[in-house]
């Protein structure tokens, strides 16, 4: 049977456990939010890379007249098309 003395020591322990649990839940939640943000940024980056790669591919398909309309020469288009997808 618990005495008043036992109950006195139980209450702070439960309070510390609750605080620790809340801190752990908050830390996990923050970590998940950070991972979601990182995943979103990675997805955006891959999307930009794919778009850039497609645009450069299409640039090479344009004739000289259309390149001229864009203010580019065939040589400019070749230089642009040879860039790696990660380079702007």
PyMOL Python script that loads the backbone (N, CA, C, O; Angstrom):
from pymol import cmd

cmd.read_pdbstr("""\
ATOM      1  N   UNK A   1       0.844  -1.168   0.000  1.00  0.00           N
ATOM      2  CA  UNK A   1       0.000   0.000   0.000  1.00  0.00           C
ATOM      3  C   UNK A   1       0.893   1.237   0.000  1.00  0.00           C
ATOM      4  O   UNK A   1       1.862   1.315   0.756  1.00  0.00           O
ATOM      5  N   UNK A   2       0.560   2.197  -0.851  1.00  0.00           N
ATOM      6  CA  UNK A   2       1.368   3.400  -0.977  1.00  0.00           C
ATOM      7  C   UNK A   2       1.093   4.345   0.179  1.00  0.00           C
ATOM      8  O   UNK A   2      -0.048   4.562   0.586  1.00  0.00           O
ATOM      9  N   UNK A   3       2.168   4.888   0.684  1.00  0.00           N
ATOM     10  CA  UNK A   3       2.034   5.866   1.766  1.00  0.00           C
ATOM     11  C   UNK A   3       2.051   7.250   1.164  1.00  0.00           C
ATOM     12  O   UNK A   3       2.301   7.414  -0.030  1.00  0.00           O
ATOM     13  N   UNK A   4       1.785   8.251   1.992  1.00  0.00           N
ATOM     14  CA  UNK A   4       1.840   9.633   1.505  1.00  0.00           C
ATOM     15  C   UNK A   4       3.239   9.963   1.000  1.00  0.00           C
ATOM     16  O   UNK A   4       3.406  10.731   0.053  1.00  0.00           O
ATOM     17  N   UNK A   5       4.226   9.379   1.637  1.00  0.00           N
ATOM     18  CA  UNK A   5       5.610   9.627   1.249  1.00  0.00           C
ATOM     19  C   UNK A   5       5.867   9.085  -0.161  1.00  0.00           C
ATOM     20  O   UNK A   5       6.524   9.747  -0.964  1.00  0.00           O
ATOM     21  N   UNK A   6       5.350   7.874  -0.473  1.00  0.00           N
ATOM     22  CA  UNK A   6       5.525   7.285  -1.798  1.00  0.00           C
ATOM     23  C   UNK A   6       4.853   8.144  -2.866  1.00  0.00           C
ATOM     24  O   UNK A   6       5.430   8.351  -3.934  1.00  0.00           O
ATOM     25  N   UNK A   7       3.665   8.641  -2.607  1.00  0.00           N
ATOM     26  CA  UNK A   7       2.929   9.461  -3.555  1.00  0.00           C
ATOM     27  C   UNK A   7       3.662  10.776  -3.812  1.00  0.00           C
ATOM     28  O   UNK A   7       3.642  11.303  -4.925  1.00  0.00           O
ATOM     29  N   UNK A   8       4.300  11.290  -2.780  1.00  0.00           N
ATOM     30  CA  UNK A   8       5.038  12.536  -2.921  1.00  0.00           C
ATOM     31  C   UNK A   8       6.169  12.391  -3.946  1.00  0.00           C
ATOM     32  O   UNK A   8       6.426  13.304  -4.731  1.00  0.00           O
ATOM     33  N   UNK A   9       6.825  11.261  -3.928  1.00  0.00           N
ATOM     34  CA  UNK A   9       7.926  11.041  -4.861  1.00  0.00           C
ATOM     35  C   UNK A   9       7.443  10.615  -6.244  1.00  0.00           C
ATOM     36  O   UNK A   9       8.160  10.794  -7.229  1.00  0.00           O
ATOM     37  N   UNK A  10       6.266  10.067  -6.329  1.00  0.00           N
ATOM     38  CA  UNK A  10       5.719   9.636  -7.600  1.00  0.00           C
ATOM     39  C   UNK A  10       5.352  10.821  -8.494  1.00  0.00           C
ATOM     40  O   UNK A  10       5.618  10.793  -9.695  1.00  0.00           O
ATOM     41  N   UNK A  11       4.763  11.832  -7.936  1.00  0.00           N
ATOM     42  CA  UNK A  11       4.262  12.963  -8.711  1.00  0.00           C
ATOM     43  C   UNK A  11       5.369  13.667  -9.505  1.00  0.00           C
ATOM     44  O   UNK A  11       5.191  13.890 -10.703  1.00  0.00           O
ATOM     45  N   UNK A  12       6.498  14.023  -8.894  1.00  0.00           N
ATOM     46  CA  UNK A  12       7.548  14.671  -9.697  1.00  0.00           C
ATOM     47  C   UNK A  12       8.084  13.759 -10.794  1.00  0.00           C
ATOM     48  O   UNK A  12       8.414  14.234 -11.881  1.00  0.00           O
ATOM     49  N   UNK A  13       8.174  12.464 -10.532  1.00  0.00           N
ATOM     50  CA  UNK A  13       8.670  11.519 -11.527  1.00  0.00           C
ATOM     51  C   UNK A  13       7.730  11.488 -12.735  1.00  0.00           C
ATOM     52  O   UNK A  13       8.184  11.509 -13.879  1.00  0.00           O
ATOM     53  N   UNK A  14       6.438  11.438 -12.482  1.00  0.00           N
ATOM     54  CA  UNK A  14       5.455  11.439 -13.554  1.00  0.00           C
ATOM     55  C   UNK A  14       5.551  12.747 -14.326  1.00  0.00           C
ATOM     56  O   UNK A  14       5.460  12.744 -15.553  1.00  0.00           O
ATOM     57  N   UNK A  15       5.729  13.847 -13.641  1.00  0.00           N
ATOM     58  CA  UNK A  15       5.852  15.154 -14.285  1.00  0.00           C
ATOM     59  C   UNK A  15       7.089  15.206 -15.178  1.00  0.00           C
ATOM     60  O   UNK A  15       7.032  15.723 -16.293  1.00  0.00           O
ATOM     61  N   UNK A  16       8.194  14.676 -14.693  1.00  0.00           N
ATOM     62  CA  UNK A  16       9.427  14.652 -15.489  1.00  0.00           C
ATOM     63  C   UNK A  16       9.238  13.758 -16.704  1.00  0.00           C
ATOM     64  O   UNK A  16       9.681  14.107 -17.798  1.00  0.00           O
ATOM     65  N   UNK A  17       8.591  12.618 -16.535  1.00  0.00           N
ATOM     66  CA  UNK A  17       8.347  11.714 -17.657  1.00  0.00           C
ATOM     67  C   UNK A  17       7.452  12.375 -18.700  1.00  0.00           C
ATOM     68  O   UNK A  17       7.691  12.240 -19.900  1.00  0.00           O
ATOM     69  N   UNK A  18       6.430  13.082 -18.251  1.00  0.00           N
ATOM     70  CA  UNK A  18       5.540  13.763 -19.182  1.00  0.00           C
ATOM     71  C   UNK A  18       6.315  14.828 -19.947  1.00  0.00           C
ATOM     72  O   UNK A  18       6.187  14.937 -21.166  1.00  0.00           O
ATOM     73  N   UNK A  19       7.102  15.597 -19.249  1.00  0.00           N
ATOM     74  CA  UNK A  19       7.893  16.637 -19.911  1.00  0.00           C
ATOM     75  C   UNK A  19       8.873  16.027 -20.904  1.00  0.00           C
ATOM     76  O   UNK A  19       9.047  16.542 -22.009  1.00  0.00           O
ATOM     77  N   UNK A  20       9.512  14.932 -20.509  1.00  0.00           N
ATOM     78  CA  UNK A  20      10.468  14.263 -21.386  1.00  0.00           C
ATOM     79  C   UNK A  20       9.746  13.700 -22.607  1.00  0.00           C
ATOM     80  O   UNK A  20      10.243  13.807 -23.728  1.00  0.00           O
ATOM     81  N   UNK A  21       8.588  13.107 -22.394  1.00  0.00           N
ATOM     82  CA  UNK A  21       7.817  12.567 -23.507  1.00  0.00           C
ATOM     83  C   UNK A  21       7.387  13.673 -24.458  1.00  0.00           C
ATOM     84  O   UNK A  21       7.452  13.511 -25.677  1.00  0.00           O
ATOM     85  N   UNK A  22       6.952  14.789 -23.908  1.00  0.00           N
ATOM     86  CA  UNK A  22       6.540  15.914 -24.746  1.00  0.00           C
ATOM     87  C   UNK A  22       7.724  16.444 -25.550  1.00  0.00           C
ATOM     88  O   UNK A  22       7.588  16.772 -26.728  1.00  0.00           O
ATOM     89  N   UNK A  23       8.876  16.524 -24.907  1.00  0.00           N
ATOM     90  CA  UNK A  23      10.074  16.989 -25.616  1.00  0.00           C
ATOM     91  C   UNK A  23      10.457  16.031 -26.734  1.00  0.00           C
ATOM     92  O   UNK A  23      10.843  16.458 -27.822  1.00  0.00           O
ATOM     93  N   UNK A  24      10.350  14.741 -26.465  1.00  0.00           N
ATOM     94  CA  UNK A  24      10.682  13.734 -27.466  1.00  0.00           C
ATOM     95  C   UNK A  24       9.715  13.813 -28.643  1.00  0.00           C
ATOM     96  O   UNK A  24      10.134  13.762 -29.799  1.00  0.00           O
ATOM     97  N   UNK A  25       8.436  13.937 -28.353  1.00  0.00           N
ATOM     98  CA  UNK A  25       7.434  14.061 -29.421  1.00  0.00           C
ATOM     99  C   UNK A  25       7.692  15.320 -30.234  1.00  0.00           C
ATOM    100  O   UNK A  25       7.610  15.286 -31.462  1.00  0.00           O
ATOM    101  N   UNK A  26       7.997  16.409 -29.583  1.00  0.00           N
ATOM    102  CA  UNK A  26       8.280  17.667 -30.285  1.00  0.00           C
ATOM    103  C   UNK A  26       9.530  17.527 -31.155  1.00  0.00           C
ATOM    104  O   UNK A  26       9.556  18.006 -32.289  1.00  0.00           O
ATOM    105  N   UNK A  27      10.559  16.874 -30.628  1.00  0.00           N
ATOM    106  CA  UNK A  27      11.804  16.689 -31.387  1.00  0.00           C
ATOM    107  C   UNK A  27      11.557  15.812 -32.617  1.00  0.00           C
ATOM    108  O   UNK A  27      12.069  16.096 -33.700  1.00  0.00           O
ATOM    109  N   UNK A  28      10.781  14.760 -32.449  1.00  0.00           N
ATOM    110  CA  UNK A  28      10.470  13.879 -33.584  1.00  0.00           C
ATOM    111  C   UNK A  28       9.648  14.637 -34.616  1.00  0.00           C
ATOM    112  O   UNK A  28       9.892  14.519 -35.817  1.00  0.00           O
ATOM    113  N   UNK A  29       8.686  15.405 -34.157  1.00  0.00           N
ATOM    114  CA  UNK A  29       7.851  16.195 -35.064  1.00  0.00           C
ATOM    115  C   UNK A  29       8.696  17.196 -35.852  1.00  0.00           C
ATOM    116  O   UNK A  29       8.512  17.353 -37.059  1.00  0.00           O
ATOM    117  N   UNK A  30       9.615  17.866 -35.175  1.00  0.00           N
ATOM    118  CA  UNK A  30      10.508  18.818 -35.849  1.00  0.00           C
ATOM    119  C   UNK A  30      11.390  18.114 -36.868  1.00  0.00           C
ATOM    120  O   UNK A  30      11.631  18.637 -37.955  1.00  0.00           O
ATOM    121  N   UNK A  31      11.874  16.919 -36.514  1.00  0.00           N
ATOM    122  CA  UNK A  31      12.720  16.162 -37.438  1.00  0.00           C
ATOM    123  C   UNK A  31      11.936  15.747 -38.673  1.00  0.00           C
ATOM    124  O   UNK A  31      12.447  15.829 -39.790  1.00  0.00           O
ATOM    125  N   UNK A  32      10.699  15.303 -38.481  1.00  0.00           N
ATOM    126  CA  UNK A  32       9.859  14.909 -39.620  1.00  0.00           C
ATOM    127  C   UNK A  32       9.580  16.119 -40.504  1.00  0.00           C
ATOM    128  O   UNK A  32       9.637  16.019 -41.729  1.00  0.00           O
ATOM    129  N   UNK A  33       9.277  17.268 -39.887  1.00  0.00           N
ATOM    130  CA  UNK A  33       9.058  18.488 -40.662  1.00  0.00           C
ATOM    131  C   UNK A  33      10.295  18.847 -41.479  1.00  0.00           C
ATOM    132  O   UNK A  33      10.187  19.248 -42.638  1.00  0.00           O
ATOM    133  N   UNK A  34      11.465  18.701 -40.873  1.00  0.00           N
ATOM    134  CA  UNK A  34      12.714  18.978 -41.576  1.00  0.00           C
ATOM    135  C   UNK A  34      12.929  18.034 -42.750  1.00  0.00           C
ATOM    136  O   UNK A  34      13.370  18.458 -43.819  1.00  0.00           O
ATOM    137  N   UNK A  35      12.617  16.754 -42.554  1.00  0.00           N
ATOM    138  CA  UNK A  35      12.762  15.785 -43.641  1.00  0.00           C
ATOM    139  C   UNK A  35      11.770  16.073 -44.762  1.00  0.00           C
ATOM    140  O   UNK A  35      12.108  15.955 -45.940  1.00  0.00           O
ATOM    141  N   UNK A  36      10.552  16.447 -44.397  1.00  0.00           N
ATOM    142  CA  UNK A  36       9.562  16.794 -45.421  1.00  0.00           C
ATOM    143  C   UNK A  36      10.028  18.004 -46.226  1.00  0.00           C
ATOM    144  O   UNK A  36       9.886  18.034 -47.448  1.00  0.00           O
ATOM    145  N   UNK A  37      10.580  18.992 -45.546  1.00  0.00           N
ATOM    146  CA  UNK A  37      11.087  20.178 -46.236  1.00  0.00           C
ATOM    147  C   UNK A  37      12.238  19.804 -47.164  1.00  0.00           C
ATOM    148  O   UNK A  37      12.321  20.290 -48.292  1.00  0.00           O
ATOM    149  N   UNK A  38      13.114  18.948 -46.686  1.00  0.00           N
ATOM    150  CA  UNK A  38      14.244  18.498 -47.501  1.00  0.00           C
ATOM    151  C   UNK A  38      13.749  17.729 -48.723  1.00  0.00           C
ATOM    152  O   UNK A  38      14.254  17.921 -49.830  1.00  0.00           O
ATOM    153  N   UNK A  39      12.767  16.865 -48.522  1.00  0.00           N
ATOM    154  CA  UNK A  39      12.204  16.102 -49.643  1.00  0.00           C
ATOM    155  C   UNK A  39      11.553  17.037 -50.655  1.00  0.00           C
ATOM    156  O   UNK A  39      11.700  16.842 -51.861  1.00  0.00           O
ATOM    157  N   UNK A  40      10.837  18.047 -50.178  1.00  0.00           N
ATOM    158  CA  UNK A  40      10.203  19.019 -51.080  1.00  0.00           C
ATOM    159  C   UNK A  40      11.252  19.751 -51.906  1.00  0.00           C
ATOM    160  O   UNK A  40      11.083  19.933 -53.112  1.00  0.00           O
ATOM    161  N   UNK A  41      12.335  20.173 -51.256  1.00  0.00           N
ATOM    162  CA  UNK A  41      13.399  20.895 -51.969  1.00  0.00           C
ATOM    163  C   UNK A  41      14.100  19.994 -52.984  1.00  0.00           C
ATOM    164  O   UNK A  41      14.448  20.435 -54.080  1.00  0.00           O
ATOM    165  N   UNK A  42      14.304  18.736 -52.612  1.00  0.00           N
ATOM    166  CA  UNK A  42      14.937  17.792 -53.535  1.00  0.00           C
ATOM    167  C   UNK A  42      14.044  17.560 -54.752  1.00  0.00           C
ATOM    168  O   UNK A  42      14.530  17.501 -55.881  1.00  0.00           O
ATOM    169  N   UNK A  43      12.737  17.428 -54.519  1.00  0.00           N
ATOM    170  CA  UNK A  43      11.797  17.245 -55.627  1.00  0.00           C
ATOM    171  C   UNK A  43      11.814  18.456 -56.556  1.00  0.00           C
ATOM    172  O   UNK A  43      11.829  18.304 -57.777  1.00  0.00           O
ATOM    173  N   UNK A  44      11.813  19.655 -55.979  1.00  0.00           N
ATOM    174  CA  UNK A  44      11.860  20.875 -56.781  1.00  0.00           C
ATOM    175  C   UNK A  44      13.137  20.929 -57.617  1.00  0.00           C
ATOM    176  O   UNK A  44      13.103  21.311 -58.787  1.00  0.00           O
ATOM    177  N   UNK A  45      14.260  20.545 -57.013  1.00  0.00           N
ATOM    178  CA  UNK A  45      15.538  20.577 -57.718  1.00  0.00           C
ATOM    179  C   UNK A  45      15.547  19.603 -58.885  1.00  0.00           C
ATOM    180  O   UNK A  45      16.001  19.949 -59.976  1.00  0.00           O
ATOM    181  N   UNK A  46      15.052  18.394 -58.672  1.00  0.00           N
ATOM    182  CA  UNK A  46      15.002  17.402 -59.744  1.00  0.00           C
ATOM    183  C   UNK A  46      14.085  17.886 -60.868  1.00  0.00           C
ATOM    184  O   UNK A  46      14.379  17.683 -62.046  1.00  0.00           O
ATOM    185  N   UNK A  47      12.978  18.522 -60.499  1.00  0.00           N
ATOM    186  CA  UNK A  47      12.063  19.068 -61.499  1.00  0.00           C
ATOM    187  C   UNK A  47      12.740  20.141 -62.344  1.00  0.00           C
ATOM    188  O   UNK A  47      12.573  20.176 -63.563  1.00  0.00           O
ATOM    189  N   UNK A  48      13.504  21.016 -61.695  1.00  0.00           N
ATOM    190  CA  UNK A  48      14.245  22.057 -62.421  1.00  0.00           C
ATOM    191  C   UNK A  48      15.256  21.407 -63.364  1.00  0.00           C
ATOM    192  O   UNK A  48      15.387  21.821 -64.516  1.00  0.00           O
ATOM    193  N   UNK A  49      15.961  20.404 -62.885  1.00  0.00           N
ATOM    194  CA  UNK A  49      16.958  19.732 -63.716  1.00  0.00           C
ATOM    195  C   UNK A  49      16.310  19.081 -64.935  1.00  0.00           C
ATOM    196  O   UNK A  49      16.830  19.180 -66.046  1.00  0.00           O
ATOM    197  N   UNK A  50      15.176  18.418 -64.726  1.00  0.00           N
ATOM    198  CA  UNK A  50      14.496  17.778 -65.856  1.00  0.00           C
ATOM    199  C   UNK A  50      14.029  18.811 -66.875  1.00  0.00           C
ATOM    200  O   UNK A  50      14.170  18.613 -68.081  1.00  0.00           O
ATOM    201  N   UNK A  51      13.481  19.897 -66.387  1.00  0.00           N
ATOM    202  CA  UNK A  51      13.008  20.962 -67.272  1.00  0.00           C
ATOM    203  C   UNK A  51      14.165  21.566 -68.055  1.00  0.00           C
ATOM    204  O   UNK A  51      14.061  21.789 -69.261  1.00  0.00           O
ATOM    205  N   UNK A  52      15.253  21.825 -67.369  1.00  0.00           N
ATOM    206  CA  UNK A  52      16.432  22.417 -68.008  1.00  0.00           C
ATOM    207  C   UNK A  52      16.976  21.486 -69.095  1.00  0.00           C
ATOM    208  O   UNK A  52      17.348  21.933 -70.180  1.00  0.00           O
ATOM    209  N   UNK A  53      17.016  20.210 -68.794  1.00  0.00           N
ATOM    210  CA  UNK A  53      17.520  19.226 -69.757  1.00  0.00           C
ATOM    211  C   UNK A  53      16.618  19.172 -70.994  1.00  0.00           C
ATOM    212  O   UNK A  53      17.110  19.117 -72.121  1.00  0.00           O
ATOM    213  N   UNK A  54      15.304  19.189 -70.781  1.00  0.00           N
ATOM    214  CA  UNK A  54      14.357  19.154 -71.900  1.00  0.00           C
ATOM    215  C   UNK A  54      14.469  20.422 -72.747  1.00  0.00           C
ATOM    216  O   UNK A  54      14.437  20.350 -73.975  1.00  0.00           O
ATOM    217  N   UNK A  55      14.600  21.575 -72.102  1.00  0.00           N
ATOM    218  CA  UNK A  55      14.710  22.836 -72.833  1.00  0.00           C
ATOM    219  C   UNK A  55      15.964  22.848 -73.706  1.00  0.00           C
ATOM    220  O   UNK A  55      15.931  23.312 -74.845  1.00  0.00           O
ATOM    221  N   UNK A  56      17.044  22.344 -73.174  1.00  0.00           N
ATOM    222  CA  UNK A  56      18.299  22.324 -73.946  1.00  0.00           C
ATOM    223  C   UNK A  56      18.184  21.362 -75.124  1.00  0.00           C
ATOM    224  O   UNK A  56      18.716  21.621 -76.204  1.00  0.00           O
ATOM    225  N   UNK A  57      17.494  20.266 -74.909  1.00  0.00           N
ATOM    226  CA  UNK A  57      17.287  19.312 -75.993  1.00  0.00           C
ATOM    227  C   UNK A  57      16.451  19.960 -77.104  1.00  0.00           C
ATOM    228  O   UNK A  57      16.768  19.825 -78.286  1.00  0.00           O
ATOM    229  N   UNK A  58      15.391  20.656 -76.718  1.00  0.00           N
ATOM    230  CA  UNK A  58      14.527  21.324 -77.700  1.00  0.00           C
ATOM    231  C   UNK A  58      15.256  22.469 -78.410  1.00  0.00           C
ATOM    232  O   UNK A  58      15.003  22.748 -79.582  1.00  0.00           O
ATOM    233  N   UNK A  59      16.140  23.110 -77.700  1.00  0.00           N
ATOM    234  CA  UNK A  59      16.909  24.201 -78.298  1.00  0.00           C
ATOM    235  C   UNK A  59      17.696  23.702 -79.508  1.00  0.00           C
ATOM    236  O   UNK A  59      17.802  24.400 -80.517  1.00  0.00           O
ATOM    237  N   UNK A  60      18.238  22.509 -79.406  1.00  0.00           N
ATOM    238  CA  UNK A  60      19.025  21.951 -80.509  1.00  0.00           C
ATOM    239  C   UNK A  60      18.151  21.590 -81.707  1.00  0.00           C
ATOM    240  O   UNK A  60      18.659  21.450 -82.820  1.00  0.00           O
ATOM    241  N   UNK A  61      16.859  21.441 -81.496  1.00  0.00           N
ATOM    242  CA  UNK A  61      15.945  21.097 -82.589  1.00  0.00           C
ATOM    243  C   UNK A  61      15.479  22.326 -83.373  1.00  0.00           C
ATOM    244  O   UNK A  61      14.888  22.183 -84.443  1.00  0.00           O
ATOM    245  N   UNK A  62      15.733  23.519 -82.859  1.00  0.00           N
ATOM    246  CA  UNK A  62      15.302  24.744 -83.541  1.00  0.00           C
ATOM    247  C   UNK A  62      16.187  25.023 -84.748  1.00  0.00           C
ATOM    248  O   UNK A  62      17.386  24.743 -84.731  1.00  0.00           O
ATOM    249  N   UNK A  63      15.583  25.575 -85.791  1.00  0.00           N
ATOM    250  CA  UNK A  63      16.384  25.949 -86.963  1.00  0.00           C
ATOM    251  C   UNK A  63      17.057  27.306 -86.699  1.00  0.00           C
ATOM    252  O   UNK A  63      16.754  27.991 -85.722  1.00  0.00           O
ATOM    253  N   UNK A  64      17.967  27.665 -87.593  1.00  0.00           N
ATOM    254  CA  UNK A  64      18.748  28.892 -87.401  1.00  0.00           C
ATOM    255  C   UNK A  64      17.882  30.148 -87.340  1.00  0.00           C
ATOM    256  O   UNK A  64      18.205  31.094 -86.622  1.00  0.00           O
ATOM    257  N   UNK A  65      16.776  30.156 -88.098  1.00  0.00           N
ATOM    258  CA  UNK A  65      15.889  31.318 -88.091  1.00  0.00           C
ATOM    259  C   UNK A  65      15.267  31.512 -86.706  1.00  0.00           C
ATOM    260  O   UNK A  65      15.213  32.632 -86.199  1.00  0.00           O
ATOM    261  N   UNK A  66      14.798  30.421 -86.097  1.00  0.00           N
ATOM    262  CA  UNK A  66      14.195  30.516 -84.773  1.00  0.00           C
ATOM    263  C   UNK A  66      15.247  30.870 -83.706  1.00  0.00           C
ATOM    264  O   UNK A  66      14.972  31.623 -82.772  1.00  0.00           O
ATOM    265  N   UNK A  67      16.433  30.320 -83.866  1.00  0.00           N
ATOM    266  CA  UNK A  67      17.508  30.679 -82.941  1.00  0.00           C
ATOM    267  C   UNK A  67      17.814  32.170 -83.046  1.00  0.00           C
ATOM    268  O   UNK A  67      18.041  32.836 -82.035  1.00  0.00           O
ATOM    269  N   UNK A  68      17.818  32.687 -84.264  1.00  0.00           N
ATOM    270  CA  UNK A  68      18.071  34.112 -84.482  1.00  0.00           C
ATOM    271  C   UNK A  68      16.985  34.946 -83.797  1.00  0.00           C
ATOM    272  O   UNK A  68      17.272  35.989 -83.209  1.00  0.00           O
ATOM    273  N   UNK A  69      15.731  34.473 -83.880  1.00  0.00           N
ATOM    274  CA  UNK A  69      14.631  35.176 -83.208  1.00  0.00           C
ATOM    275  C   UNK A  69      14.838  35.224 -81.695  1.00  0.00           C
ATOM    276  O   UNK A  69      14.374  36.146 -81.023  1.00  0.00           O
ATOM    277  N   UNK A  70      15.531  34.233 -81.175  1.00  0.00           N
ATOM    278  CA  UNK A  70      15.839  34.194 -79.733  1.00  0.00           C
ATOM    279  C   UNK A  70      17.112  34.960 -79.399  1.00  0.00           C
ATOM    280  O   UNK A  70      17.483  35.086 -78.232  1.00  0.00           O
ATOM    281  N   UNK A  71      17.775  35.467 -80.426  1.00  0.00           N
ATOM    282  CA  UNK A  71      19.028  36.193 -80.202  1.00  0.00           C
ATOM    283  C   UNK A  71      20.207  35.270 -80.008  1.00  0.00           C
ATOM    284  O   UNK A  71      21.181  35.624 -79.342  1.00  0.00           O
ATOM    285  N   UNK A  72      20.120  34.079 -80.592  1.00  0.00           N
ATOM    286  CA  UNK A  72      21.185  33.083 -80.438  1.00  0.00           C
ATOM    287  C   UNK A  72      21.680  32.637 -81.803  1.00  0.00           C
ATOM    288  O   UNK A  72      20.965  32.704 -82.803  1.00  0.00           O
ATOM    289  N   UNK A  73      22.915  32.183 -81.814  1.00  0.00           N
ATOM    290  CA  UNK A  73      23.462  31.541 -83.003  1.00  0.00           C
ATOM    291  C   UNK A  73      23.454  30.029 -82.765  1.00  0.00           C
ATOM    292  O   UNK A  73      23.188  29.558 -81.659  1.00  0.00           O
ATOM    293  N   UNK A  74      23.752  29.287 -83.828  1.00  0.00           N
ATOM    294  CA  UNK A  74      23.852  27.827 -83.686  1.00  0.00           C
ATOM    295  C   UNK A  74      24.949  27.486 -82.684  1.00  0.00           C
ATOM    296  O   UNK A  74      24.799  26.554 -81.894  1.00  0.00           O
ATOM    297  N   UNK A  75      26.040  28.228 -82.712  1.00  0.00           N
ATOM    298  CA  UNK A  75      27.147  27.988 -81.776  1.00  0.00           C
ATOM    299  C   UNK A  75      26.694  28.234 -80.329  1.00  0.00           C
ATOM    300  O   UNK A  75      27.054  27.479 -79.426  1.00  0.00           O
ATOM    301  N   UNK A  76      25.904  29.295 -80.117  1.00  0.00           N
ATOM    302  CA  UNK A  76      25.372  29.565 -78.770  1.00  0.00           C
ATOM    303  C   UNK A  76      24.508  28.397 -78.287  1.00  0.00           C
ATOM    304  O   UNK A  76      24.591  27.972 -77.135  1.00  0.00           O
ATOM    305  N   UNK A  77      23.678  27.895 -79.204  1.00  0.00           N
ATOM    306  CA  UNK A  77      22.786  26.787 -78.848  1.00  0.00           C
ATOM    307  C   UNK A  77      23.592  25.536 -78.497  1.00  0.00           C
ATOM    308  O   UNK A  77      23.244  24.814 -77.562  1.00  0.00           O
ATOM    309  N   UNK A  78      24.646  25.285 -79.231  1.00  0.00           N
ATOM    310  CA  UNK A  78      25.482  24.112 -78.960  1.00  0.00           C
ATOM    311  C   UNK A  78      26.157  24.242 -77.607  1.00  0.00           C
ATOM    312  O   UNK A  78      26.196  23.284 -76.835  1.00  0.00           O
ATOM    313  N   UNK A  79      26.693  25.427 -77.315  1.00  0.00           N
ATOM    314  CA  UNK A  79      27.335  25.660 -76.007  1.00  0.00           C
ATOM    315  C   UNK A  79      26.318  25.440 -74.887  1.00  0.00           C
ATOM    316  O   UNK A  79      26.619  24.791 -73.885  1.00  0.00           O
ATOM    317  N   UNK A  80      25.119  25.981 -75.064  1.00  0.00           N
ATOM    318  CA  UNK A  80      24.083  25.831 -74.036  1.00  0.00           C
ATOM    319  C   UNK A  80      23.676  24.369 -73.875  1.00  0.00           C
ATOM    320  O   UNK A  80      23.510  23.887 -72.755  1.00  0.00           O
ATOM    321  N   UNK A  81      23.516  23.671 -74.986  1.00  0.00           N
ATOM    322  CA  UNK A  81      23.065  22.276 -74.944  1.00  0.00           C
ATOM    323  C   UNK A  81      24.103  21.347 -74.325  1.00  0.00           C
ATOM    324  O   UNK A  81      23.751  20.302 -73.776  1.00  0.00           O
ATOM    325  N   UNK A  82      25.361  21.713 -74.408  1.00  0.00           N
ATOM    326  CA  UNK A  82      26.417  20.857 -73.845  1.00  0.00           C
ATOM    327  C   UNK A  82      26.596  21.016 -72.336  1.00  0.00           C
ATOM    328  O   UNK A  82      27.312  20.237 -71.707  1.00  0.00           O
ATOM    329  N   UNK A  83      25.948  22.020 -71.760  1.00  0.00           N
ATOM    330  CA  UNK A  83      26.066  22.215 -70.305  1.00  0.00           C
ATOM    331  C   UNK A  83      25.409  21.040 -69.576  1.00  0.00           C
ATOM    332  O   UNK A  83      24.394  20.514 -70.033  1.00  0.00           O
ATOM    333  N   UNK A  84      25.981  20.635 -68.456  1.00  0.00           N
ATOM    334  CA  UNK A  84      25.324  19.591 -67.664  1.00  0.00           C
ATOM    335  C   UNK A  84      24.003  20.122 -67.093  1.00  0.00           C
ATOM    336  O   UNK A  84      23.856  21.325 -66.876  1.00  0.00           O
ATOM    337  N   UNK A  85      23.062  19.236 -66.856  1.00  0.00           N
ATOM    338  CA  UNK A  85      21.731  19.640 -66.424  1.00  0.00           C
ATOM    339  C   UNK A  85      21.738  20.406 -65.106  1.00  0.00           C
ATOM    340  O   UNK A  85      20.821  21.185 -64.850  1.00  0.00           O
ATOM    341  N   UNK A  86      22.737  20.206 -64.273  1.00  0.00           N
ATOM    342  CA  UNK A  86      22.762  20.877 -62.968  1.00  0.00           C
ATOM    343  C   UNK A  86      23.317  22.299 -63.050  1.00  0.00           C
ATOM    344  O   UNK A  86      23.221  23.056 -62.084  1.00  0.00           O
ATOM    345  N   UNK A  87      23.889  22.662 -64.180  1.00  0.00           N
ATOM    346  CA  UNK A  87      24.467  23.996 -64.325  1.00  0.00           C
ATOM    347  C   UNK A  87      23.467  24.923 -65.005  1.00  0.00           C
ATOM    348  O   UNK A  87      22.900  24.592 -66.046  1.00  0.00           O
ATOM    349  N   UNK A  88      23.264  26.084 -64.400  1.00  0.00           N
ATOM    350  CA  UNK A  88      22.310  27.062 -64.970  1.00  0.00           C
ATOM    351  C   UNK A  88      22.926  27.759 -66.153  1.00  0.00           C
ATOM    352  O   UNK A  88      22.287  28.613 -66.768  1.00  0.00           O
TER     353      UNK A  88
END
""", "prot")
cmd.dss("prot")
cmd.show_as("cartoon", "prot")
cmd.util.cbc("prot")
cmd.orient("prot")
